[in-house]
Amino acid sequence: MAKMKLAVVVGSNRRDSVNRKLAHGIARLGADAFAAHFVRIDDLPMFNQDNEGNLPPEVVRYKNELAQADAILIVTPEHDRSIPALLKNAVDWGARPWGRNSWADKPVFITGASPGAIGSALAQHHLRSIMTGLGATLLGGEAYITFKPDLVDAHGNIGDESTRKFLQGFIDRFATLAARLSALTQARSAA
Ligand SMILES: Cc1cc2nc3c(=O)[nH]c(=O)nc-3n(C[C@H](O)[C@H](O)[C@H](O)COP(=O)(O)O)c2cc1C
């Protein structure tokens, strides 16, 4: 069976982002089911409703990448107990213009890491609330990851065994969810 297309959105533009490393590690865990594509969001202009009628080329590219995806993985840090402005900007461009919501009915798996004990929980909670409002189908469960230096090893794999098993469970369940939704969509368009 062909692999499903997984769009990966990382909520950090930091050069050495731990969330980007984590996202690569999760993409590897899901490689049997998904072909991962990392979607760039750091070149998107600041959202401005004045530009909705004539979308900037970066936004057109970004929305096409989301449209082509069977499933979306969002890995985000927490900034000031919410999602980073970078990610909120990308979420807003995805949601607009009205009638062209890129998130509607997309299966979305939200996770993220921070060095703090609650591992980006509040950011993820905010993002879940936003995405529910936008009509995405969220993978259930809570994947709050506390960043530790050995989280991702030198080869880009999730180094900590218990975290690797934990995230393997999530990405496997996500593959099942995405496959079911994709089969439903195909059945509907064939009917
Ligand atoms: C502006 C700012 C706000 C932050 N706020 C939080 C926070 O509310 N909770 C938290 O756990 N970490 C917070 N941090 C720490 C980040 O979790 C940490 O920098 C993390 O490495 C960011 O992920 P990244 O490496 O993928 O960019 C904050 C960092 C910055 C720069």
The ligand as an ORCA input file, in Angstrom:
! r2SCAN-3c Opt
* xyz 0 1
  C       9.552     33.611     24.500
  C       9.694     32.280     25.199
  C       8.714     31.849     26.073
  C       8.814     30.611     26.695
  N       7.799     30.183     27.492
  C       7.809     28.915     27.979
  C       6.671     28.407     28.677
  O       5.677     29.079     28.858
  N       6.726     27.127     29.113
  C       7.834     26.321     28.907
  O       7.809     25.153     29.313
  N       8.920     26.793     28.244
  C       8.931     28.048     27.786
  N      10.001     28.536     27.079
  C      11.177     27.664     26.923
  C      11.060     26.809     25.671
  O      10.254     25.688     25.967
  C      12.451     26.354     25.230
  O      13.166     27.486     24.789
  C      12.399     25.291     24.140
  O      13.695     24.822     23.889
  C      11.820     25.861     22.881
  O      11.737     24.827     21.912
  P      12.609     24.867     20.574
  O      14.020     24.480     20.981
  O      11.966     23.821     19.711
  O      12.539     26.251     20.019
  C       9.930     29.782     26.467
  C      10.940     30.225     25.584
  C      10.808     31.441     24.965
  C      11.892     31.885     23.986
*
